[in-house]
Amino acid sequence: MKHNPEKKPSMVQFIMMCLLLPVIGFAQPDYDFTNGSLESGTDRQVGAIYRFATVRAGVDALVYITSISPGVTVSEMDGASGYPEALQPTLKIDAWTTGYLEMRIDFVTAGTSTLMNQGRIPITCIDVDGIANFDGLGNGVHEFDEVDMGGGYMNYDLLGTELSMGQYGNVFMGINQGGIDYPGRDTSARQVMFTVVNVNISSAIIRVGVHNQSANSAVRLRSVYFKDFWYANGLLPVSGLLQFTGSAKDDAVMLKWELSTLNTYVSVTVERSKDGISFNAIGSGNLLQGKPLLYDAFKDALFTDGTMFYRLRLLDRNGATSYSRILLIKGTREAGEGLRIYPNLVESTASLSLYADRGSMAQYALVDMSGRPVRQASIQLYAGQNSIQLNGLESLRKGTYVLIVTANGERRTAKMIRQ
């Protein structure tokens, strides 16, 4: 091998190296899910446990398959295409089926099953895409992902239209609405990605799912990457702010934040917005110099059901202003009462769409205007948005009907007209 004499980098090369160093560092995942093996149970079945060794120094990850919906088959637990460091299941979903693969991930001391708290865990759901006309009959396939780390915050393209983003309890959810397919597993399509982050935890629950509202079965490549991403119209990090979280409960929103002991802020202002663009202050407080606020909470008792955005405005002792990540909070009542049947005017087939905050069996009844049930059945609901096909409606007499769904002790209704 020929040895080339050492050359010192030019000033231009040195500057380029300095510029690239943060990018190169950022490109590495926080947790590397490359080295996985089945530890117990049956591969790709409920009860299976996989160990991913050395996801970071001194840390293993145990991945448990905790649930697989009826009509969903896991053909690969960690597919080879895409990113070796990501966790990449491949799912096959039957026609007219909504379902998911649910996994619990425990971070443990290497070689053991002892839970080990992690200072910070970012989880990014990649390629949450779909196909608008999958069967050639106008029926589509739409993917959805859910992440539950007991809280945290979510980052994504706030002005994007391809994903419908939401939060119920501690669960963050992204549902594909655009119906555009992005082949393979790729991080270039940021418009169909979202990132959830939480701190000082040891476990996470992840659901990768599909709404297959078509007459064909579908195979979908899924990918979960344990690293941060920046998004157009997304959120930027703020030095000194360790976390900012919020949740809706009992017609109010509780916001919590934690500041580093090294922060230099003198005041914090809570701001609220209906559109995520125009914010108004709803509360503020001063921080004592030399005694930085480590943890605080704020209650917005004027919150109403719907969607609301929150952020913190932080004033530095030098007069500089910084803003936190934006939290999107959805009212729990809005999520729990959503029931739609479409089209409203039906001939033989209709689709029932409703939201459930947890999986359960439900009962539905189709009642005519005299109060007589003409059809009754039990249906399986899954946590999140459900879409259920109603067939054979051509046998009903023309007229107006009321669809009644009872689930988790709640009764919801929608009107349907058979034409």
N, C-alpha and C positions, 0 to 999 in steps of 0.2 A: 504494500500500500504506500502510495506516495504521500509524504508528509509536507503539507503546505505551511510555510512560515506564518506565525501568528500575526494578524493585522488588527490594529486598533480601529474600532468603529468610527466613522466620520460623525460630525455633529448632527447631520440630517438623520443618519442611522440611529444615533443615540436618542434623538427626540422621538423617532418612530417607535423605538423599543419601549420608551417610557409611556407612550400613548397606548401601546398594545398590551402592556402588562396587566392593567385592570380588566381588559376584555378577555385575555387569556384566563385570568383567575376566575372571572365570572362564568366562563364557559364550563368549568368543572361542576358536576353535581354535588350537592351537599351530602347525598347518600348514594352509594353505588350498588345497584341491585344486579350485579353481573354473576356472582357465584351462588347460584341457587340449587338446592337439592331437596328431594322429598324426604322428610324426616319420619313421618308416620301417616297412617291412613291410606286411602285409595287415591291415586293421582287424579286430579281434576274433579273430585267429588266432595260433597259436604263432609267436613271432618278432617280433610287433608291438612297437614301442617308442613310447611316448607321453611327451611333455614337458609337465609342468605348471609353467608359469612363475610365478616369485615366490610359492612356497608360504610363504615368509617373506622378509624383507628380504635380498637378495643370494643367495638359495637357490632353485634349481629342483629338481624331482623328476622323474627318469626312471623310468617304469613299464614293465617288460618283462613280456610274457606268456610265461612259461617252460614252462607245461604246461596242457593241457586234457584231462580224462579222456574216454575213449570214452563216447558216450552223453550228453555234456554239450555244449550249444550256448550261446555267449555272445551273447545278442541285443542287449545294450547294455553298453558298457564303463563308462559313467558316466551312469546314468539321471538324469532331471531331477527326479523326485519325491524328497521327503525333504529333505536338507540340501545346498545347493550346495557347501559347503566340504568335504563328505565325498567319498570315492571309492566309487561305487555301481554295481557290476555287476548285471546282470539275467541269470539263468541259466535255461535250459530243460533239464530232466533227463528222459531216457526212463524208461519204466516198468521196474521191477525193476533199477534202476541206482544204484550208489554212485559218486560222482565229485566233482571239484572243478575250479575255476579257480585256478591258481597264478600269483602275480605276485611279481616282485622289484622293490623300490623302492630306487633309489639317490638319495641327496641330494647334489647337485652344486653347484659354484659357478655362479651364474646365467650362462646363455648358453654353458656349456661342458659337458664330460662328466667333469670333474675331481671326484672324490669329495671331499666336505666333511663332516668329522665334526660331529655335532650334540651339543650338551651334554646334551640330554634329548629322548627321543622317546616320547610316549604314543600307543598304538594301541588304540582301542576298537571291538570288534565289536558291532554293533547288530542287534537283531531276529533273534537266533539261535533261531528259533521252529520250529513244525511244525504238522501236522494229524494227529490220532490216527487218524481213519477217513477217509482221503482218497478212497478208491474206493468207499465204501459197503459194503465186504466185510470191514471190520475191519483193513485194511492202511493204514499211515501213512507220512507224510513227515516227516523230521527233519533239520534243518539242522545243520551243524557248521562251525566256523572254527578255523584254526590260525595261530599267529604265532610266527615264529622270528627273533629279533633277537640271537642269540648269547648269550642269557642275560637277566637282568633279573628282574622280579617281576610277579605277577599280582594284580589286585584285582577283587572281585566280591562278591555277596551270599553270605557263607559259610554262611548257614543256608537258602539257597534250595534248592528241589527241582526246578526246571525244567531246569537245566543240570547235566550231569555234567562236572566240571572235572578236568583232569589235566595232567601234564607228562612228556614223555619227551625226555631229553637237554636241548637248549635250546629245545624246541618246547612252547609252551603251547597247550592245546586245550580248547574248550568244545563239548559235544555236547548237542543238545536231547533231553530225556527227557519233558518235560511234554506234548508234542503239542497245544499251544494256539497258535492262529494269532493274531498281532497284526498287523492290516492295515497296509500301507504300510511306510514307514521312519520309525521314531519312537523317541525316547529316553525316552519315559515308562515303558516296560516295562523297568525296570532288572533285573528278575528273569531276562531273557533277553539280558543284556549282560555283557561282561567287558572289562577293560582290562589291557594289558600295557605295561610301561615299562622302558626301558633307557637308559643314558647313554653318551656318548662313542663313538657308532657312526655309520656313514654309510649302512648298508643294512639292509633288512628283507625277509623272505619271508613272504607272506600267502597262505593258502589259504582260499577260501570254497567250501564244499561242501554236498552234500545226500545223505542216505540216502533214496532213493525206494524204499520197500518195498511199493509198491502197483502195481495193474494200469493206472494212468493216468500219462501224462506230466505233469510239473509245471513251472510257471513260478514262480521265487522271486526276490524283490527283496532284494538284499544291500546292506550299507552298512558301510563302515569309516571311522571318524571319528578324526582325529588330535588328540585332546584328552582331558583327564582327566574322570572322573566320580566322584562319591561314591555309595556304595551303602549301603542299610540292612544292618547287620551286616557292613559292609566294613571297610576299613582307613583309618586317619587318618594324615596326614603328621606326621613328627617333625622338628623343627628341628635342624639340625646333622648329621643322618644322610643322606648323599647317595645311598647305595644299599645294598641288602641282598639277596643272591642265594644260591642253593643248588642243588645237583644231586646225584643218586644215582649212584654208580659203585662197582663191585666191593664190594658189600655194605656200603657206608658212604656217609654224606652229608657233603659238603664245603660249609660255609657261609662266605661272604665278605661283608665289609661295609667301607664307606668313610665316614669322618667328615670333616666340614668342619674346616679349620684354625681356625675361629672357634667351634667347639663348646665347651661348658662342662661336659662330663661328666667324672666322676671314676671311674666303673666301668661295665663292660658285662657283663651276664649272659645266657647263652644258655638259652632255655627250650624245652621240647618237650612236645607233646600228641598224644594219639591221636584226640581228637574235635574239636580246634580251640577248646575251651572251657576245660578244666582243664589248666593248664600246670605243669610242674615244672622246676626249674633243673638243668642238666646240666653247667654250666661257667661260670666267671666270671674276670674280670681287671680290674686297676686301671689307670687312665690317669694319667699324670704331669701335674700341674698345669703349665701353660705349655708342655707338649710333647704336644699332642693326637695321638692315634693316627690316622694317615691311612688305614691299610689293615691289615686283619688277617684271619685265617682260623681256622676251627674244624672239626675232623673228628669226626663222631659215628660211631664204629666199632661201636656197638651197634645200629645201624639194622637192622631186619629188613624183608623184603618186605611191602608193604602201603602204607597211606597214613599219613603223619606230618605234623604241623604244627610249625613253628618260629617263634620270635620273639625279639627282643632286648629286655631290660629295661635301660634306661639311667638311671643315677643322676646327677643334676645336683649341682654343688658347693653349691647352696643347699638340697639335700635333696629336691628334686622328682624324681618318677619318671615316665619316659616309656616308651612301648612302640613298637616298630617295627611295620611291616606284617607280617602273618602269611604265611609261605611254606608252600605245600602241596607236599609231595614224595611222589611215588609210586615204589615200587621198580621197577627195570627188569625184574626177573624176573617179577613179577606181570603186567606189561604184555605181556611176550613169550610167556607160556604160555597166555594166555586163549583157549580154544576152546570154543564151545558150539554145540549143535544143538538146535533147539526147533521143535515140541514133541518130547519124548523118545519119545512114542508117536505114530507117524505112519501115515497112510494113503496119501496120494498126493503131498503137498507138505511140505517142511521148509525151515527157514532155517538157514544156517550163519553163525555170527558169530565173527570172530576179529580179533585186533589185530596190526598189522604196524608195525614201527618205520620202515620205508621201503617204497616201491613196488617190486614185483617180480612176476615170473610164479611161480606155485606149481602144484603137482600134488596132486590129491586122488584117493584110491581108497576105494571102499566095499567092505569085505571081510566075507564071511560067517564063521560060526564055524568052518568048516573051513579058513580061511585063503585061500579062493579069491576073487580080486577079481571083483566083479559089475558094477562101474562105475568107470571111470577118466576123468579129464579134466584139462586145464590151465585155470587161472583167473588172472585179473589181480587182484593185491592193490595197494591204495593205502595210503600212510602214514596210520596212524590205525585206527579201528575199521571193519571191513568186514562187510557183510551180503550173503550170496549165497543166491539161491533155488535149491533142489533140487526139480525137478519130475519127474513120471513115475515116482514110486516105487511106484505101484500095480502095476507089472509085476513087482516083486520078491516072492519067496515070504515068507510071514509068518515072523518070527523075529528074532533079534538080529544086528546088524551093528556093525562098527567102522569109523568114518570116520577116515582117516589123511590129514593134510595136511602136505606137505613144502614149506617156504618158507625161503629165505635160510639153508639148511643146518640148519634146525631141523625136528624131526618132532613133530607134535602129534596127539592122538587124542581121540575122543569116541564114546560108545556111542549107538546108535539102535535102537529096536525097531519093526519093521514089524508092525502089528496087522491 
